[in-house]
Amino acid sequence: MTVQRKMTKNPITIHPGANVAEAKRIMQREKIHRLPIVDKKGAVVGIVTEKDLLKASPSSATSLDVYEISELLSKLTVDKVMSTPVITIDESTTVEDAARIMADNNIGGLPVLSQEHLTGIITESDLFKIFIELFGARQKGIRATILIPEKKGELADIAAAIRDKGGNIIAIGTFLGDDMTNVLCTLKVEDVTRDELASCLAPYVEKITDIREC
């Protein structure tokens, strides 16, 4: 799946000369945590986050009064506090690559471009929603976490056993196991009971680490 399917399209932006107070008002009003900054040609030149604005604001221990603070913020523009150069991705980037880029760079959002034009933004919140969808978290079923041998055809055999028992796999995910010889797998299955799922998995797994109704 590419980010084009899960990104927020036509994100709210701000221009470099806008003041910090305006950026704060937009974030509060729209309930967003970051703003891409675009120049007059529509090119992304930076990004500003709530954290950036917080750092730019006077400390609560300041001796300035409210009017002086307002005056100070009215003169401070977002181009002075934005992150630049900004890391961007293309619409064809996969969601897992987007997640990897965010994790590797310790950032919470990525502007999405198409032919150098801003078309969207994907954030940590979008990835959380993908995670919920990927694991079928909103669907009822039996969830099992199993440790299986790392060998060809093992998942196919497990899927066939579940099918033969009358079950339907809602979601499946694999993770690193205890070592190179095994894999941790999470399944969510409907149309079978907990005991039925456990019995059909038993011949194929090294261990059932967790099984529950969800």
TADANOR-V797213 format. One record per residue. N is the residue number from 1. RES is the residue in one letter. BURIAL is b if it has 24 or more other C-alpha atoms within 12 Angstrom, else e. Layout:
# TADANOR-V797213
n->N res->RES burial->BURIAL
n->N res->RES burial->BURIAL
This chain:
# TADANOR-V797213
n->1 res->M burial->e
n->2 res->T burial->e
n->3 res->V burial->b
n->4 res->Q burial->b
n->5 res->R burial->e
n->6 res->K burial->b
n->7 res->M burial->b
n->8 res->T burial->b
n->9 res->K burial->e
n->10 res->N burial->e
n->11 res->P burial->b
n->12 res->I burial->b
n->13 res->T burial->b
n->14 res->I burial->b
n->15 res->H burial->b
n->16 res->P burial->b
n->17 res->G burial->e
n->18 res->A burial->b
n->19 res->N burial->b
n->20 res->V burial->b
n->21 res->A burial->b
n->22 res->E burial->b
n->23 res->A burial->b
n->24 res->K burial->b
n->25 res->R burial->e
n->26 res->I burial->b
n->27 res->M burial->b
n->28 res->Q burial->e
n->29 res->R burial->e
n->30 res->E burial->e
n->31 res->K burial->e
n->32 res->I burial->b
n->33 res->H burial->b
n->34 res->R burial->b
n->35 res->L burial->b
n->36 res->P burial->b
n->37 res->I burial->b
n->38 res->V burial->b
n->39 res->D burial->e
n->40 res->K burial->e
n->41 res->K burial->e
n->42 res->G burial->e
n->43 res->A burial->b
n->44 res->V burial->b
n->45 res->V burial->b
n->46 res->G burial->b
n->47 res->I burial->b
n->48 res->V burial->b
n->49 res->T burial->b
n->50 res->E burial->b
n->51 res->K burial->e
n->52 res->D burial->b
n->53 res->L burial->b
n->54 res->L burial->e
n->55 res->K burial->e
n->56 res->A burial->b
n->57 res->S burial->b
n->58 res->P burial->e
n->59 res->S burial->e
n->60 res->S burial->e
n->61 res->A burial->e
n->62 res->T burial->e
n->63 res->S burial->e
n->64 res->L burial->e
n->65 res->D burial->e
n->66 res->V burial->e
n->67 res->Y burial->e
n->68 res->E burial->e
n->69 res->I burial->e
n->70 res->S burial->e
n->71 res->E burial->e
n->72 res->L burial->e
n->73 res->L burial->b
n->74 res->S burial->e
n->75 res->K burial->e
n->76 res->L burial->b
n->77 res->T burial->b
n->78 res->V burial->b
n->79 res->D burial->b
n->80 res->K burial->b
n->81 res->V burial->b
n->82 res->M burial->b
n->83 res->S burial->b
n->84 res->T burial->e
n->85 res->P burial->e
n->86 res->V burial->b
n->87 res->I burial->b
n->88 res->T burial->b
n->89 res->I burial->b
n->90 res->D burial->b
n->91 res->E burial->b
n->92 res->S burial->e
n->93 res->T burial->b
n->94 res->T burial->e
n->95 res->V burial->b
n->96 res->E burial->e
n->97 res->D burial->e
n->98 res->A burial->b
n->99 res->A burial->b
n->100 res->R burial->e
n->101 res->I burial->b
n->102 res->M burial->e
n->103 res->A burial->e
n->104 res->D burial->e
n->105 res->N burial->e
n->106 res->N burial->e
n->107 res->I burial->b
n->108 res->G burial->b
n->109 res->G burial->b
n->110 res->L burial->b
n->111 res->P burial->b
n->112 res->V burial->b
n->113 res->L burial->b
n->114 res->S burial->e
n->115 res->Q burial->e
n->116 res->E burial->e
n->117 res->H burial->e
n->118 res->L burial->b
n->119 res->T burial->b
n->120 res->G burial->b
n->121 res->I burial->b
n->122 res->I burial->b
n->123 res->T burial->b
n->124 res->E burial->b
n->125 res->S burial->e
n->126 res->D burial->b
n->127 res->L burial->b
n->128 res->F burial->e
n->129 res->K burial->e
n->130 res->I burial->b
n->131 res->F burial->e
n->132 res->I burial->e
n->133 res->E burial->e
n->134 res->L burial->e
n->135 res->F burial->b
n->136 res->G burial->b
n->137 res->A burial->e
n->138 res->R burial->e
n->139 res->Q burial->e
n->140 res->K burial->e
n->141 res->G burial->b
n->142 res->I burial->b
n->143 res->R burial->b
n->144 res->A burial->b
n->145 res->T burial->b
n->146 res->I burial->b
n->147 res->L burial->b
n->148 res->I burial->b
n->149 res->P burial->b
n->150 res->E burial->e
n->151 res->K burial->e
n->152 res->K burial->e
n->153 res->G burial->e
n->154 res->E burial->e
n->155 res->L burial->b
n->156 res->A burial->e
n->157 res->D burial->e
n->158 res->I burial->b
n->159 res->A burial->b
n->160 res->A burial->e
n->161 res->A burial->b
n->162 res->I burial->b
n->163 res->R burial->e
n->164 res->D burial->e
n->165 res->K burial->b
n->166 res->G burial->e
n->167 res->G burial->b
n->168 res->N burial->b
n->169 res->I burial->b
n->170 res->I burial->b
n->171 res->A burial->b
n->172 res->I burial->b
n->173 res->G burial->b
n->174 res->T burial->e
n->175 res->F burial->e
n->176 res->L burial->e
n->177 res->G burial->e
n->178 res->D burial->e
n->179 res->D burial->e
n->180 res->M burial->e
n->181 res->T burial->e
n->182 res->N burial->e
n->183 res->V burial->b
n->184 res->L burial->b
n->185 res->C burial->b
n->186 res->T burial->b
n->187 res->L burial->b
n->188 res->K burial->b
n->189 res->V burial->b
n->190 res->E burial->b
n->191 res->D burial->e
n->192 res->V burial->b
n->193 res->T burial->b
n->194 res->R burial->b
n->195 res->D burial->e
n->196 res->E burial->e
n->197 res->L burial->b
n->198 res->A burial->b
n->199 res->S burial->e
n->200 res->C burial->b
n->201 res->L burial->b
n->202 res->A burial->e
n->203 res->P burial->e
n->204 res->Y burial->b
n->205 res->V burial->b
n->206 res->E burial->e
n->207 res->K burial->e
n->208 res->I burial->b
n->209 res->T burial->e
n->210 res->D burial->e
n->211 res->I burial->b
n->212 res->R burial->b
n->213 res->E burial->e
n->214 res->C burial->e
